[in-house]
Amino acid sequence: MRAYADSSFLLRLVTGETGTEQAVAEYRRLDRPRLFYLPLHALEVENAVRQRAFHERRTRPSGERAQIRRARDVALARLNQYQQRDAFLDVAMDMDAAMDRARELSTAHTDRLGARAIDVLHVACALMLETEVFLTFDERQLELARAEGLRVPGLRVA
């Protein structure tokens, strides 16, 4: 199965935040397909884990900093474990062509759906990789992927 997970799905696989159980269950239900993994994913997911730690350090008591660092390190270690287990299929693609495809999708759908540029780019990449199933927790991205004919499980954050 050709499966593409956006960063919202990958983050839930590695962080333990709301929706993690649902992401893991869906991944298992699909029989643990290798997920396309672009440099875009690596940047987004790793940065999101670090950014969350940054914001938590700023808003939580200083006595919790060690706990925040541990949570960050655990999430990055889980991400590395998925990579080591070959759960991700590292792919490189022509990002200029992906940007062109994303602009086409934006023209066709953003006025109606309100999709963000990064969401449009993920769907464009998934289409170019001839994805069979698209995994996301982002409602607008889900609607965009469906509008383009991708199979999208109805994942919802409680």
Order of alpha helices (4+ residues) and beta strands (2+ residues): beta-alpha-alpha-beta-alpha-alpha-beta-alpha-alpha-beta-alpha
